[in-house]
């Protein structure tokens, strides 16, 4: 299975090519910071391509707690659950001013290009794999390992790569990281301090988060972490 970021790039490229051919017509629009693209339970028959900005998807537990599912950046595609269900199973919210292209699912299914259909299937399969890995991490890892795994994934997905490091320029708060990991904000702060002391994560002069992907991966795989859940 190809990495999720590559699968998303393939689908984004296939959608853009279909738009150039005129077989698909997308609608470009802008979303302000903290505005919702769509809401949990809302019917929708579109998928969304991010041209610029950043979007997070989230849901809520029965007791009202917010659970952050994923963060998407430029070139990412989201909203694919509309292919499987009539109503959205998540809420999508812009983390900053964001430009999106909305594409009707029916147009994609009617397009005759096999490369577009293959890219869509690959994207869906990799999204499923990502969600299964997230569930496995929640069951098998303690919260420090889960944060390390999340930072590696975010670095690969939304970070600006420089050899073995990834710079996340857009601000992701400790509260948002805690929502994705399933722990408290204070624990995330404590773990980030440990990662910084270990030399696998650091803040730049501009307060951007720099992730040393190779070192953090080694730390994740080889360290014997003492932190509890």
Biotite code that builds the C-alpha atoms (Angstrom):
import biotite.structure as struc

atoms = struc.array([
    struc.Atom([0.000, 0.000, 0.000], chain_id="A", res_id=1, res_name="UNK", atom_name="CA", element="C"),
    struc.Atom([1.424, 3.397, -0.979], chain_id="A", res_id=2, res_name="UNK", atom_name="CA", element="C"),
    struc.Atom([1.855, 6.109, 1.666], chain_id="A", res_id=3, res_name="UNK", atom_name="CA", element="C"),
    struc.Atom([-1.287, 8.143, 2.273], chain_id="A", res_id=4, res_name="UNK", atom_name="CA", element="C"),
    struc.Atom([0.358, 11.416, 1.242], chain_id="A", res_id=5, res_name="UNK", atom_name="CA", element="C"),
    struc.Atom([1.296, 9.888, -2.148], chain_id="A", res_id=6, res_name="UNK", atom_name="CA", element="C"),
    struc.Atom([-2.220, 8.489, -2.607], chain_id="A", res_id=7, res_name="UNK", atom_name="CA", element="C"),
    struc.Atom([-3.714, 11.921, -1.895], chain_id="A", res_id=8, res_name="UNK", atom_name="CA", element="C"),
    struc.Atom([-1.286, 13.575, -4.304], chain_id="A", res_id=9, res_name="UNK", atom_name="CA", element="C"),
    struc.Atom([-2.250, 11.062, -7.007], chain_id="A", res_id=10, res_name="UNK", atom_name="CA", element="C"),
    struc.Atom([-5.941, 11.762, -6.506], chain_id="A", res_id=11, res_name="UNK", atom_name="CA", element="C"),
    struc.Atom([-5.403, 15.525, -6.398], chain_id="A", res_id=12, res_name="UNK", atom_name="CA", element="C"),
    struc.Atom([-3.394, 15.338, -9.631], chain_id="A", res_id=13, res_name="UNK", atom_name="CA", element="C"),
    struc.Atom([-6.027, 13.153, -11.304], chain_id="A", res_id=14, res_name="UNK", atom_name="CA", element="C"),
    struc.Atom([-8.794, 15.568, -10.298], chain_id="A", res_id=15, res_name="UNK", atom_name="CA", element="C"),
    struc.Atom([-6.820, 18.534, -11.633], chain_id="A", res_id=16, res_name="UNK", atom_name="CA", element="C"),
    struc.Atom([-6.175, 16.709, -14.910], chain_id="A", res_id=17, res_name="UNK", atom_name="CA", element="C"),
    struc.Atom([-9.873, 15.857, -15.259], chain_id="A", res_id=18, res_name="UNK", atom_name="CA", element="C"),
    struc.Atom([-10.687, 19.517, -14.664], chain_id="A", res_id=19, res_name="UNK", atom_name="CA", element="C"),
    struc.Atom([-8.250, 20.518, -17.426], chain_id="A", res_id=20, res_name="UNK", atom_name="CA", element="C"),
    struc.Atom([-9.959, 18.038, -19.771], chain_id="A", res_id=21, res_name="UNK", atom_name="CA", element="C"),
    struc.Atom([-13.310, 19.529, -18.862], chain_id="A", res_id=22, res_name="UNK", atom_name="CA", element="C"),
    struc.Atom([-14.823, 16.205, -17.705], chain_id="A", res_id=23, res_name="UNK", atom_name="CA", element="C"),
    struc.Atom([-15.040, 17.466, -14.127], chain_id="A", res_id=24, res_name="UNK", atom_name="CA", element="C"),
    struc.Atom([-16.023, 20.938, -12.991], chain_id="A", res_id=25, res_name="UNK", atom_name="CA", element="C"),
    struc.Atom([-15.117, 21.921, -9.485], chain_id="A", res_id=26, res_name="UNK", atom_name="CA", element="C"),
    struc.Atom([-16.324, 24.901, -7.479], chain_id="A", res_id=27, res_name="UNK", atom_name="CA", element="C"),
    struc.Atom([-13.614, 26.997, -5.832], chain_id="A", res_id=28, res_name="UNK", atom_name="CA", element="C"),
    struc.Atom([-14.499, 28.813, -2.617], chain_id="A", res_id=29, res_name="UNK", atom_name="CA", element="C"),
    struc.Atom([-12.867, 30.269, 0.477], chain_id="A", res_id=30, res_name="UNK", atom_name="CA", element="C"),
    struc.Atom([-13.444, 29.369, 4.117], chain_id="A", res_id=31, res_name="UNK", atom_name="CA", element="C"),
    struc.Atom([-12.494, 31.626, 7.010], chain_id="A", res_id=32, res_name="UNK", atom_name="CA", element="C"),
    struc.Atom([-10.573, 30.508, 10.069], chain_id="A", res_id=33, res_name="UNK", atom_name="CA", element="C"),
    struc.Atom([-12.715, 28.305, 12.349], chain_id="A", res_id=34, res_name="UNK", atom_name="CA", element="C"),
    struc.Atom([-15.549, 28.203, 9.796], chain_id="A", res_id=35, res_name="UNK", atom_name="CA", element="C"),
    struc.Atom([-17.045, 24.793, 9.030], chain_id="A", res_id=36, res_name="UNK", atom_name="CA", element="C"),
    struc.Atom([-16.819, 23.241, 5.577], chain_id="A", res_id=37, res_name="UNK", atom_name="CA", element="C"),
    struc.Atom([-19.482, 20.721, 6.579], chain_id="A", res_id=38, res_name="UNK", atom_name="CA", element="C"),
    struc.Atom([-20.907, 19.292, 9.789], chain_id="A", res_id=39, res_name="UNK", atom_name="CA", element="C"),
    struc.Atom([-21.387, 15.878, 11.318], chain_id="A", res_id=40, res_name="UNK", atom_name="CA", element="C"),
    struc.Atom([-24.643, 14.345, 10.067], chain_id="A", res_id=41, res_name="UNK", atom_name="CA", element="C"),
    struc.Atom([-24.946, 16.760, 7.151], chain_id="A", res_id=42, res_name="UNK", atom_name="CA", element="C"),
    struc.Atom([-25.839, 15.204, 3.770], chain_id="A", res_id=43, res_name="UNK", atom_name="CA", element="C"),
    struc.Atom([-23.249, 15.965, 1.131], chain_id="A", res_id=44, res_name="UNK", atom_name="CA", element="C"),
    struc.Atom([-22.251, 14.477, -2.220], chain_id="A", res_id=45, res_name="UNK", atom_name="CA", element="C"),
    struc.Atom([-18.864, 16.139, -2.680], chain_id="A", res_id=46, res_name="UNK", atom_name="CA", element="C"),
    struc.Atom([-15.203, 15.652, -1.959], chain_id="A", res_id=47, res_name="UNK", atom_name="CA", element="C"),
    struc.Atom([-12.861, 18.568, -1.300], chain_id="A", res_id=48, res_name="UNK", atom_name="CA", element="C"),
    struc.Atom([-9.371, 19.450, -2.516], chain_id="A", res_id=49, res_name="UNK", atom_name="CA", element="C"),
    struc.Atom([-7.313, 21.944, -0.498], chain_id="A", res_id=50, res_name="UNK", atom_name="CA", element="C"),
    struc.Atom([-5.511, 24.511, -2.658], chain_id="A", res_id=51, res_name="UNK", atom_name="CA", element="C"),
    struc.Atom([-4.192, 26.512, 0.288], chain_id="A", res_id=52, res_name="UNK", atom_name="CA", element="C"),
    struc.Atom([-4.707, 26.601, 4.012], chain_id="A", res_id=53, res_name="UNK", atom_name="CA", element="C"),
    struc.Atom([-5.443, 23.847, 6.494], chain_id="A", res_id=54, res_name="UNK", atom_name="CA", element="C"),
    struc.Atom([-8.528, 21.890, 7.578], chain_id="A", res_id=55, res_name="UNK", atom_name="CA", element="C"),
    struc.Atom([-9.111, 19.595, 10.538], chain_id="A", res_id=56, res_name="UNK", atom_name="CA", element="C"),
    struc.Atom([-11.749, 16.895, 10.767], chain_id="A", res_id=57, res_name="UNK", atom_name="CA", element="C"),
    struc.Atom([-13.285, 16.075, 14.128], chain_id="A", res_id=58, res_name="UNK", atom_name="CA", element="C"),
    struc.Atom([-16.108, 14.286, 15.851], chain_id="A", res_id=59, res_name="UNK", atom_name="CA", element="C"),
    struc.Atom([-17.597, 14.220, 19.344], chain_id="A", res_id=60, res_name="UNK", atom_name="CA", element="C"),
    struc.Atom([-17.968, 11.496, 21.917], chain_id="A", res_id=61, res_name="UNK", atom_name="CA", element="C"),
    struc.Atom([-21.298, 10.705, 23.555], chain_id="A", res_id=62, res_name="UNK", atom_name="CA", element="C"),
    struc.Atom([-20.350, 12.754, 26.595], chain_id="A", res_id=63, res_name="UNK", atom_name="CA", element="C"),
    struc.Atom([-19.640, 15.784, 24.401], chain_id="A", res_id=64, res_name="UNK", atom_name="CA", element="C"),
    struc.Atom([-15.838, 15.637, 24.265], chain_id="A", res_id=65, res_name="UNK", atom_name="CA", element="C"),
    struc.Atom([-14.224, 16.684, 21.016], chain_id="A", res_id=66, res_name="UNK", atom_name="CA", element="C"),
    struc.Atom([-12.007, 14.191, 19.170], chain_id="A", res_id=67, res_name="UNK", atom_name="CA", element="C"),
    struc.Atom([-9.698, 15.516, 16.477], chain_id="A", res_id=68, res_name="UNK", atom_name="CA", element="C"),
    struc.Atom([-9.418, 12.919, 13.705], chain_id="A", res_id=69, res_name="UNK", atom_name="CA", element="C"),
    struc.Atom([-7.008, 14.380, 11.175], chain_id="A", res_id=70, res_name="UNK", atom_name="CA", element="C"),
    struc.Atom([-5.340, 17.512, 9.823], chain_id="A", res_id=71, res_name="UNK", atom_name="CA", element="C"),
    struc.Atom([-5.178, 18.209, 6.088], chain_id="A", res_id=72, res_name="UNK", atom_name="CA", element="C"),
    struc.Atom([-2.981, 20.671, 4.199], chain_id="A", res_id=73, res_name="UNK", atom_name="CA", element="C"),
    struc.Atom([-2.500, 21.912, 0.615], chain_id="A", res_id=74, res_name="UNK", atom_name="CA", element="C"),
    struc.Atom([-2.904, 19.145, -1.965], chain_id="A", res_id=75, res_name="UNK", atom_name="CA", element="C"),
    struc.Atom([-4.904, 16.945, 0.407], chain_id="A", res_id=76, res_name="UNK", atom_name="CA", element="C"),
    struc.Atom([-8.329, 15.550, -0.367], chain_id="A", res_id=77, res_name="UNK", atom_name="CA", element="C"),
    struc.Atom([-10.970, 15.025, 2.326], chain_id="A", res_id=78, res_name="UNK", atom_name="CA", element="C"),
    struc.Atom([-14.689, 14.368, 2.630], chain_id="A", res_id=79, res_name="UNK", atom_name="CA", element="C"),
    struc.Atom([-14.384, 10.985, 0.938], chain_id="A", res_id=80, res_name="UNK", atom_name="CA", element="C"),
    struc.Atom([-16.861, 9.477, 3.417], chain_id="A", res_id=81, res_name="UNK", atom_name="CA", element="C"),
    struc.Atom([-19.581, 10.921, 1.156], chain_id="A", res_id=82, res_name="UNK", atom_name="CA", element="C"),
    struc.Atom([-18.798, 8.024, -1.188], chain_id="A", res_id=83, res_name="UNK", atom_name="CA", element="C"),
    struc.Atom([-19.871, 5.537, 1.465], chain_id="A", res_id=84, res_name="UNK", atom_name="CA", element="C"),
    struc.Atom([-22.577, 7.248, 3.501], chain_id="A", res_id=85, res_name="UNK", atom_name="CA", element="C"),
    struc.Atom([-25.376, 9.690, 2.805], chain_id="A", res_id=86, res_name="UNK", atom_name="CA", element="C"),
    struc.Atom([-24.406, 11.882, 5.770], chain_id="A", res_id=87, res_name="UNK", atom_name="CA", element="C"),
    struc.Atom([-21.005, 13.021, 6.970], chain_id="A", res_id=88, res_name="UNK", atom_name="CA", element="C"),
    struc.Atom([-19.542, 11.091, 9.889], chain_id="A", res_id=89, res_name="UNK", atom_name="CA", element="C"),
    struc.Atom([-17.297, 14.026, 10.862], chain_id="A", res_id=90, res_name="UNK", atom_name="CA", element="C"),
    struc.Atom([-17.117, 17.812, 10.951], chain_id="A", res_id=91, res_name="UNK", atom_name="CA", element="C"),
    struc.Atom([-14.556, 19.662, 8.818], chain_id="A", res_id=92, res_name="UNK", atom_name="CA", element="C"),
    struc.Atom([-13.310, 23.009, 10.146], chain_id="A", res_id=93, res_name="UNK", atom_name="CA", element="C"),
    struc.Atom([-10.786, 25.417, 8.640], chain_id="A", res_id=94, res_name="UNK", atom_name="CA", element="C"),
    struc.Atom([-7.790, 26.065, 10.899], chain_id="A", res_id=95, res_name="UNK", atom_name="CA", element="C"),
    struc.Atom([-6.913, 29.196, 8.909], chain_id="A", res_id=96, res_name="UNK", atom_name="CA", element="C"),
    struc.Atom([-8.208, 30.989, 5.818], chain_id="A", res_id=97, res_name="UNK", atom_name="CA", element="C"),
    struc.Atom([-8.464, 28.151, 3.316], chain_id="A", res_id=98, res_name="UNK", atom_name="CA", element="C"),
    struc.Atom([-9.167, 27.828, -0.407], chain_id="A", res_id=99, res_name="UNK", atom_name="CA", element="C"),
    struc.Atom([-11.017, 24.667, -1.431], chain_id="A", res_id=100, res_name="UNK", atom_name="CA", element="C"),
    struc.Atom([-12.234, 23.069, -4.632], chain_id="A", res_id=101, res_name="UNK", atom_name="CA", element="C"),
    struc.Atom([-15.509, 21.187, -4.204], chain_id="A", res_id=102, res_name="UNK", atom_name="CA", element="C"),
    struc.Atom([-16.115, 18.325, -6.650], chain_id="A", res_id=103, res_name="UNK", atom_name="CA", element="C"),
    struc.Atom([-19.376, 16.417, -6.940], chain_id="A", res_id=104, res_name="UNK", atom_name="CA", element="C"),
    struc.Atom([-18.883, 12.691, -6.406], chain_id="A", res_id=105, res_name="UNK", atom_name="CA", element="C"),
    struc.Atom([-21.273, 11.881, -9.273], chain_id="A", res_id=106, res_name="UNK", atom_name="CA", element="C"),
    struc.Atom([-18.918, 13.603, -11.730], chain_id="A", res_id=107, res_name="UNK", atom_name="CA", element="C"),
    struc.Atom([-16.018, 11.455, -10.610], chain_id="A", res_id=108, res_name="UNK", atom_name="CA", element="C"),
    struc.Atom([-17.984, 8.233, -10.924], chain_id="A", res_id=109, res_name="UNK", atom_name="CA", element="C"),
    struc.Atom([-19.144, 9.164, -14.440], chain_id="A", res_id=110, res_name="UNK", atom_name="CA", element="C"),
    struc.Atom([-15.645, 10.111, -15.623], chain_id="A", res_id=111, res_name="UNK", atom_name="CA", element="C"),
    struc.Atom([-14.259, 7.475, -17.990], chain_id="A", res_id=112, res_name="UNK", atom_name="CA", element="C"),
    struc.Atom([-10.602, 7.946, -17.051], chain_id="A", res_id=113, res_name="UNK", atom_name="CA", element="C"),
    struc.Atom([-9.377, 4.721, -15.355], chain_id="A", res_id=114, res_name="UNK", atom_name="CA", element="C"),
    struc.Atom([-6.453, 6.599, -13.777], chain_id="A", res_id=115, res_name="UNK", atom_name="CA", element="C"),
    struc.Atom([-8.891, 8.825, -11.870], chain_id="A", res_id=116, res_name="UNK", atom_name="CA", element="C"),
    struc.Atom([-10.845, 5.816, -10.616], chain_id="A", res_id=117, res_name="UNK", atom_name="CA", element="C"),
    struc.Atom([-7.632, 4.017, -9.628], chain_id="A", res_id=118, res_name="UNK", atom_name="CA", element="C"),
    struc.Atom([-6.429, 7.107, -7.762], chain_id="A", res_id=119, res_name="UNK", atom_name="CA", element="C"),
    struc.Atom([-9.750, 7.340, -5.913], chain_id="A", res_id=120, res_name="UNK", atom_name="CA", element="C"),
    struc.Atom([-9.661, 3.654, -4.913], chain_id="A", res_id=121, res_name="UNK", atom_name="CA", element="C"),
    struc.Atom([-6.037, 3.982, -3.772], chain_id="A", res_id=122, res_name="UNK", atom_name="CA", element="C"),
    struc.Atom([-6.923, 7.065, -1.716], chain_id="A", res_id=123, res_name="UNK", atom_name="CA", element="C"),
    struc.Atom([-9.881, 5.324, -0.054], chain_id="A", res_id=124, res_name="UNK", atom_name="CA", element="C"),
    struc.Atom([-7.815, 2.209, 0.719], chain_id="A", res_id=125, res_name="UNK", atom_name="CA", element="C"),
    struc.Atom([-5.021, 4.252, 2.253], chain_id="A", res_id=126, res_name="UNK", atom_name="CA", element="C"),
    struc.Atom([-7.465, 6.348, 4.287], chain_id="A", res_id=127, res_name="UNK", atom_name="CA", element="C"),
    struc.Atom([-8.902, 3.103, 5.690], chain_id="A", res_id=128, res_name="UNK", atom_name="CA", element="C"),
    struc.Atom([-5.395, 1.898, 6.488], chain_id="A", res_id=129, res_name="UNK", atom_name="CA", element="C"),
    struc.Atom([-4.634, 5.173, 8.285], chain_id="A", res_id=130, res_name="UNK", atom_name="CA", element="C"),
    struc.Atom([-7.761, 4.865, 10.415], chain_id="A", res_id=131, res_name="UNK", atom_name="CA", element="C"),
    struc.Atom([-6.981, 1.242, 11.271], chain_id="A", res_id=132, res_name="UNK", atom_name="CA", element="C"),
    struc.Atom([-3.479, 2.287, 12.316], chain_id="A", res_id=133, res_name="UNK", atom_name="CA", element="C"),
    struc.Atom([-4.938, 5.050, 14.484], chain_id="A", res_id=134, res_name="UNK", atom_name="CA", element="C"),
    struc.Atom([-7.182, 2.523, 16.239], chain_id="A", res_id=135, res_name="UNK", atom_name="CA", element="C"),
    struc.Atom([-4.246, 0.116, 16.694], chain_id="A", res_id=136, res_name="UNK", atom_name="CA", element="C"),
    struc.Atom([-2.137, 2.908, 18.193], chain_id="A", res_id=137, res_name="UNK", atom_name="CA", element="C"),
    struc.Atom([-4.886, 3.768, 20.688], chain_id="A", res_id=138, res_name="UNK", atom_name="CA", element="C"),
    struc.Atom([-5.049, 0.137, 21.791], chain_id="A", res_id=139, res_name="UNK", atom_name="CA", element="C"),
    struc.Atom([-1.366, -0.817, 21.806], chain_id="A", res_id=140, res_name="UNK", atom_name="CA", element="C"),
    struc.Atom([0.596, 2.385, 22.546], chain_id="A", res_id=141, res_name="UNK", atom_name="CA", element="C"),
    struc.Atom([0.855, 4.596, 25.578], chain_id="A", res_id=142, res_name="UNK", atom_name="CA", element="C"),
    struc.Atom([0.116, 8.278, 25.077], chain_id="A", res_id=143, res_name="UNK", atom_name="CA", element="C"),
    struc.Atom([3.767, 9.289, 24.622], chain_id="A", res_id=144, res_name="UNK", atom_name="CA", element="C"),
    struc.Atom([4.250, 6.771, 21.828], chain_id="A", res_id=145, res_name="UNK", atom_name="CA", element="C"),
    struc.Atom([0.975, 7.904, 20.250], chain_id="A", res_id=146, res_name="UNK", atom_name="CA", element="C"),
    struc.Atom([2.161, 11.525, 20.249], chain_id="A", res_id=147, res_name="UNK", atom_name="CA", element="C"),
    struc.Atom([5.486, 10.506, 18.687], chain_id="A", res_id=148, res_name="UNK", atom_name="CA", element="C"),
    struc.Atom([3.671, 8.528, 15.973], chain_id="A", res_id=149, res_name="UNK", atom_name="CA", element="C"),
    struc.Atom([1.321, 11.451, 15.352], chain_id="A", res_id=150, res_name="UNK", atom_name="CA", element="C"),
    struc.Atom([4.182, 13.947, 14.987], chain_id="A", res_id=151, res_name="UNK", atom_name="CA", element="C"),
    struc.Atom([5.953, 11.667, 12.506], chain_id="A", res_id=152, res_name="UNK", atom_name="CA", element="C"),
    struc.Atom([2.746, 11.404, 10.486], chain_id="A", res_id=153, res_name="UNK", atom_name="CA", element="C"),
    struc.Atom([2.059, 15.157, 10.597], chain_id="A", res_id=154, res_name="UNK", atom_name="CA", element="C"),
    struc.Atom([5.638, 15.889, 9.607], chain_id="A", res_id=155, res_name="UNK", atom_name="CA", element="C"),
    struc.Atom([5.300, 13.701, 6.532], chain_id="A", res_id=156, res_name="UNK", atom_name="CA", element="C"),
    struc.Atom([1.828, 14.968, 5.686], chain_id="A", res_id=157, res_name="UNK", atom_name="CA", element="C"),
    struc.Atom([1.766, 18.725, 6.315], chain_id="A", res_id=158, res_name="UNK", atom_name="CA", element="C"),
    struc.Atom([5.391, 19.560, 7.125], chain_id="A", res_id=159, res_name="UNK", atom_name="CA", element="C"),
    struc.Atom([7.877, 21.189, 4.778], chain_id="A", res_id=160, res_name="UNK", atom_name="CA", element="C"),
    struc.Atom([10.506, 18.509, 4.246], chain_id="A", res_id=161, res_name="UNK", atom_name="CA", element="C"),
    struc.Atom([14.223, 19.226, 4.460], chain_id="A", res_id=162, res_name="UNK", atom_name="CA", element="C"),
    struc.Atom([16.223, 16.002, 4.224], chain_id="A", res_id=163, res_name="UNK", atom_name="CA", element="C"),
    struc.Atom([15.364, 14.152, 7.459], chain_id="A", res_id=164, res_name="UNK", atom_name="CA", element="C"),
    struc.Atom([13.408, 16.977, 9.119], chain_id="A", res_id=165, res_name="UNK", atom_name="CA", element="C"),
    struc.Atom([9.944, 18.431, 8.603], chain_id="A", res_id=166, res_name="UNK", atom_name="CA", element="C"),
    struc.Atom([8.985, 21.979, 9.532], chain_id="A", res_id=167, res_name="UNK", atom_name="CA", element="C"),
    struc.Atom([5.341, 22.563, 10.463], chain_id="A", res_id=168, res_name="UNK", atom_name="CA", element="C"),
    struc.Atom([4.809, 26.254, 9.824], chain_id="A", res_id=169, res_name="UNK", atom_name="CA", element="C"),
    struc.Atom([1.095, 26.305, 10.583], chain_id="A", res_id=170, res_name="UNK", atom_name="CA", element="C"),
    struc.Atom([0.257, 26.480, 14.259], chain_id="A", res_id=171, res_name="UNK", atom_name="CA", element="C"),
    struc.Atom([-1.096, 23.286, 15.773], chain_id="A", res_id=172, res_name="UNK", atom_name="CA", element="C"),
    struc.Atom([-1.901, 23.807, 19.433], chain_id="A", res_id=173, res_name="UNK", atom_name="CA", element="C"),
    struc.Atom([-1.082, 21.429, 22.252], chain_id="A", res_id=174, res_name="UNK", atom_name="CA", element="C"),
    struc.Atom([-4.823, 21.133, 22.852], chain_id="A", res_id=175, res_name="UNK", atom_name="CA", element="C"),
    struc.Atom([-5.335, 19.944, 19.265], chain_id="A", res_id=176, res_name="UNK", atom_name="CA", element="C"),
    struc.Atom([-2.495, 17.450, 19.615], chain_id="A", res_id=177, res_name="UNK", atom_name="CA", element="C"),
    struc.Atom([-4.058, 16.217, 22.861], chain_id="A", res_id=178, res_name="UNK", atom_name="CA", element="C"),
    struc.Atom([-7.406, 15.712, 21.105], chain_id="A", res_id=179, res_name="UNK", atom_name="CA", element="C"),
    struc.Atom([-5.736, 13.558, 18.442], chain_id="A", res_id=180, res_name="UNK", atom_name="CA", element="C"),
    struc.Atom([-3.667, 11.544, 20.923], chain_id="A", res_id=181, res_name="UNK", atom_name="CA", element="C"),
    struc.Atom([-6.416, 11.072, 23.496], chain_id="A", res_id=182, res_name="UNK", atom_name="CA", element="C"),
    struc.Atom([-4.703, 12.648, 26.489], chain_id="A", res_id=183, res_name="UNK", atom_name="CA", element="C"),
    struc.Atom([-4.515, 15.998, 28.286], chain_id="A", res_id=184, res_name="UNK", atom_name="CA", element="C"),
    struc.Atom([-2.875, 19.206, 27.139], chain_id="A", res_id=185, res_name="UNK", atom_name="CA", element="C"),
    struc.Atom([-0.506, 19.150, 30.114], chain_id="A", res_id=186, res_name="UNK", atom_name="CA", element="C"),
    struc.Atom([0.674, 15.639, 29.219], chain_id="A", res_id=187, res_name="UNK", atom_name="CA", element="C"),
    struc.Atom([1.333, 16.709, 25.645], chain_id="A", res_id=188, res_name="UNK", atom_name="CA", element="C"),
    struc.Atom([3.409, 19.619, 26.926], chain_id="A", res_id=189, res_name="UNK", atom_name="CA", element="C"),
    struc.Atom([5.376, 17.265, 29.173], chain_id="A", res_id=190, res_name="UNK", atom_name="CA", element="C"),
    struc.Atom([6.012, 14.816, 26.307], chain_id="A", res_id=191, res_name="UNK", atom_name="CA", element="C"),
    struc.Atom([7.082, 17.599, 23.928], chain_id="A", res_id=192, res_name="UNK", atom_name="CA", element="C"),
    struc.Atom([9.608, 18.742, 26.526], chain_id="A", res_id=193, res_name="UNK", atom_name="CA", element="C"),
    struc.Atom([10.968, 15.188, 26.716], chain_id="A", res_id=194, res_name="UNK", atom_name="CA", element="C"),
    struc.Atom([11.178, 15.029, 22.922], chain_id="A", res_id=195, res_name="UNK", atom_name="CA", element="C"),
    struc.Atom([13.012, 18.359, 22.873], chain_id="A", res_id=196, res_name="UNK", atom_name="CA", element="C"),
    struc.Atom([15.534, 17.185, 25.474], chain_id="A", res_id=197, res_name="UNK", atom_name="CA", element="C"),
    struc.Atom([16.055, 14.014, 23.420], chain_id="A", res_id=198, res_name="UNK", atom_name="CA", element="C"),
    struc.Atom([16.798, 16.163, 20.344], chain_id="A", res_id=199, res_name="UNK", atom_name="CA", element="C"),
    struc.Atom([14.009, 14.700, 18.196], chain_id="A", res_id=200, res_name="UNK", atom_name="CA", element="C"),
    struc.Atom([11.765, 17.795, 18.182], chain_id="A", res_id=201, res_name="UNK", atom_name="CA", element="C"),
    struc.Atom([12.549, 21.475, 18.588], chain_id="A", res_id=202, res_name="UNK", atom_name="CA", element="C"),
    struc.Atom([11.001, 24.907, 18.133], chain_id="A", res_id=203, res_name="UNK", atom_name="CA", element="C"),
    struc.Atom([12.534, 27.351, 15.680], chain_id="A", res_id=204, res_name="UNK", atom_name="CA", element="C"),
    struc.Atom([13.126, 31.032, 16.447], chain_id="A", res_id=205, res_name="UNK", atom_name="CA", element="C"),
    struc.Atom([9.740, 31.693, 14.814], chain_id="A", res_id=206, res_name="UNK", atom_name="CA", element="C"),
    struc.Atom([8.114, 29.112, 17.165], chain_id="A", res_id=207, res_name="UNK", atom_name="CA", element="C"),
    struc.Atom([7.528, 26.653, 14.325], chain_id="A", res_id=208, res_name="UNK", atom_name="CA", element="C"),
    struc.Atom([7.662, 22.974, 15.229], chain_id="A", res_id=209, res_name="UNK", atom_name="CA", element="C"),
    struc.Atom([10.579, 21.142, 13.630], chain_id="A", res_id=210, res_name="UNK", atom_name="CA", element="C"),
    struc.Atom([10.385, 17.347, 13.657], chain_id="A", res_id=211, res_name="UNK", atom_name="CA", element="C"),
    struc.Atom([13.461, 15.186, 13.116], chain_id="A", res_id=212, res_name="UNK", atom_name="CA", element="C"),
    struc.Atom([11.586, 12.360, 11.441], chain_id="A", res_id=213, res_name="UNK", atom_name="CA", element="C"),
    struc.Atom([14.335, 9.725, 11.368], chain_id="A", res_id=214, res_name="UNK", atom_name="CA", element="C"),
    struc.Atom([15.398, 10.359, 14.971], chain_id="A", res_id=215, res_name="UNK", atom_name="CA", element="C"),
    struc.Atom([11.816, 10.513, 16.239], chain_id="A", res_id=216, res_name="UNK", atom_name="CA", element="C"),
    struc.Atom([10.986, 7.283, 14.390], chain_id="A", res_id=217, res_name="UNK", atom_name="CA", element="C"),
    struc.Atom([13.980, 5.596, 16.027], chain_id="A", res_id=218, res_name="UNK", atom_name="CA", element="C"),
    struc.Atom([12.905, 7.023, 19.390], chain_id="A", res_id=219, res_name="UNK", atom_name="CA", element="C"),
    struc.Atom([9.410, 5.701, 18.804], chain_id="A", res_id=220, res_name="UNK", atom_name="CA", element="C"),
    struc.Atom([10.597, 2.226, 17.824], chain_id="A", res_id=221, res_name="UNK", atom_name="CA", element="C"),
    struc.Atom([13.526, 1.722, 20.201], chain_id="A", res_id=222, res_name="UNK", atom_name="CA", element="C"),
    struc.Atom([12.943, 3.736, 23.344], chain_id="A", res_id=223, res_name="UNK", atom_name="CA", element="C"),
    struc.Atom([11.557, 2.264, 26.530], chain_id="A", res_id=224, res_name="UNK", atom_name="CA", element="C"),
    struc.Atom([9.179, 5.007, 27.588], chain_id="A", res_id=225, res_name="UNK", atom_name="CA", element="C"),
    struc.Atom([8.174, 5.254, 31.194], chain_id="A", res_id=226, res_name="UNK", atom_name="CA", element="C"),
    struc.Atom([5.139, 7.488, 30.740], chain_id="A", res_id=227, res_name="UNK", atom_name="CA", element="C"),
    struc.Atom([1.744, 6.047, 31.441], chain_id="A", res_id=228, res_name="UNK", atom_name="CA", element="C"),
    struc.Atom([-1.511, 6.385, 29.548], chain_id="A", res_id=229, res_name="UNK", atom_name="CA", element="C"),
])
